[in-house]
Amino acid sequence: MEGDKRIIYHNFGDLMKQSIKVGVFIINYNGLSSLGNILFKCIESIIAQRIRYPFLDIWFVDNGSSDKSYNAICKKYGSLLKCIKISRNLGYGVACNLAYLYSKNLGYRYDVVIFSNNDIVLYEDAIVKIIERISKLNTNLFIASVFLVNGFDEKIDYGGSYLDEILNSWSIRIVFEKPEVISLISRVVKVIPVHYTDGAFIIMSTLAFERIGMFNEWLFMYYDDVELSLRACMKNIKLFMLPIVVGVHYRSSSFKKIPSTLVYFCIRNQVYLTLKYLGKIAFVKLILWYITSVVRILQSKLLGVKYGVPFSFRRVQSFRVAEIFRLAPMGVKAAMDGVKLYLRDLRGMKVPRKRSSIMVAELIKLGIGEFINVKALINKVREQIMKQIIVSNYKLRR
C-alpha cells in the first residue's frame, strides 16, 4: 500500500523506469439502461489493461444513476475495481472532481489520472501505448487525449479540436478520418498540439490537474473540457493529442434519445464561456452565428444546400425540421441562462478574466499557426505531418 500512497512529480522520462501510477475514473450515469452490454465491455476492457500494465487503479464512479448500474457493476466486478456512489447526478465535472478528491483522501496518489466516459471500449494494449508516449515527454505539466474509433461509423472520433473566435470546435477528424492514417502519423510525430482535449477520455498529469483547479463545477455537462483547456492554456500547460488509436467510442449513446438536453447545455455553456473568456464582441458574433446557422441548416434540409458546420453544432444538423423548430425556444432559454451564469460568475470569479485579443494571443503560443482561420490551421497541421511522413519514408528507403 505504501507504493499507492507515494506521489512523484518529476520528469516522466524517468518515471517509466520506476512505475507511472495511473488512476482511471469511469464516470457512469444510467449506463445499464442506455448502453446495455457496451457498459460491461467498457469496464472489462479497462480491467484487462492490468495484464500488461499492473500500476493501475480503476474507479467506477456512479453519478446518481436510477437504473441500478452501480449495483450491477459493483456486484460483478467489485473485487477488481473501486466503486463510488454519488447520491444524485451532479454533472460530469463534479463527478470527476469528487472521485479524484475522494481517492486522494483515502491515501491514493497518482502520477497520471484518466477520466473516461462509460461508452469507451479500449484495445488490450491501450494503457501501455499511452504510458510509452507519456514517458517520452519532457514535461510533467500536460493534458492529453488520444484517437478513438467512432463505434457507429468506424472513422476517427473527435479526440481533440481547435477553437475559433466564438469557441466553436473544429475537430482534427476533418482531415484525418481513417484510423490507418494515424498509424502512419505515429511513426514520425510524438504529439499533435490542439486547443482543447476531449473530455470523453482525457489524460492529465495530477500536477496539471491540481494546478488548473480541476473541472469547472457550474457547467454540468458539455464544454467542461473546453473550459478546463482554456484555463490550462492560461497557465502555460501543454495540450496535445497522442497520435495513437486506443479504442472505440460509442459517442453520446447515453443522450441520443434526449436532444433537448444536449442542445440546452451546449448553447448555455458556449454563451457563458464566450462571455467569460472572449468578451462581449465575441458574444454578439456568437448570437449572430447561431441565427445564421439555423437558417443554413433549414436551407440544407428544405433546399438541399450543403454547409460545413463545426463539431459543436454538428448534431443539430441531423435533427428533423420539426425538431429544430421545437427546440428553438430551448435554445433561446439556454442562451439567456448562459448570460445569467456569466453575471453570477462575475460576482465571485476565481479565474482571472482576459480580453479576446489576449486570449487569442495565448492560444497562438501553442505553436500551430493562426487561431482565427481554423480551417487553414488544421490544413497546416496536416501539411506539416505529411511532410514529416514523406521525409521519414525517404530516409527509410535510403
C-alpha angles and dihedrals in degrees: 000000000000090000089056092055095052119102120196125192111183140095115325091217087072094040094068089064089057113027130288103221109219129195117197116197115195110199112208133187118173090328094154094061099034101038106023111180092006089071092056091046089052093053094043093048091054094044088052090060088076090070090069099024115033097178091084135113120193123206123191107204114193109201101205098301118183097196100074092255091142095054094045096050098040092047093052101037104017095124092050100050142025118251129212122186119201112196096225139009105278096170133265098282095048091048091052093048095046093047093049093047091046091053090048092050089053089056101258115141124191134189091204131025125198122196113199137184117235093243098067122102113196128213115244096258097040100115092043090054091048093050092047089055095043092049090062095056120107094214136065092201108082147121116206142175133191137217118270129184114241107243093216105048101016091232127120112293125227099274100152135003148189123238127223128208094284096042097258109152122231111195125222083231086083090078103020110049103147122072091219091066091059092059088058092048093049091062094065108018123067097190139356113221115227137176093239140003123228114256093214089086110003125172121201139168106242089234090059093044093053095041091053090050097245123263124340104252096204097070099068093193140354124032090032088112091049092052092047090051093049091055090046090053090051089054093048093248114154120248120194148138123246107227095233132107109225108167152329126289122203090199122212093353089142093057106030091109097049108054092163090070091050094048094046098052095038092054097038094050095042090053091047095049094043090055093043100047107020105030140230098307090057088048092056089049090051094052091049089048091053091053095047092044093055089049091050093048090050089049090052091049097045103030103024094242111153124220131175115239131188122253092255090064101028098098091058087060089067094055121106119250093251089050092052091054091046092052095044094090088048089054092052092049090048092053091049091049089050090057090048090051090051092050090048089050092051090063093058107013115167098180116074109248118233128192123244098260092051093047092049090050091052092051090051087059087074085085101235102110134250121019104195098048095059097172090054089048094053091047089051090053090051093048092050092049093046091050090054091049091051092048091047093050090048091054091048092053090052 
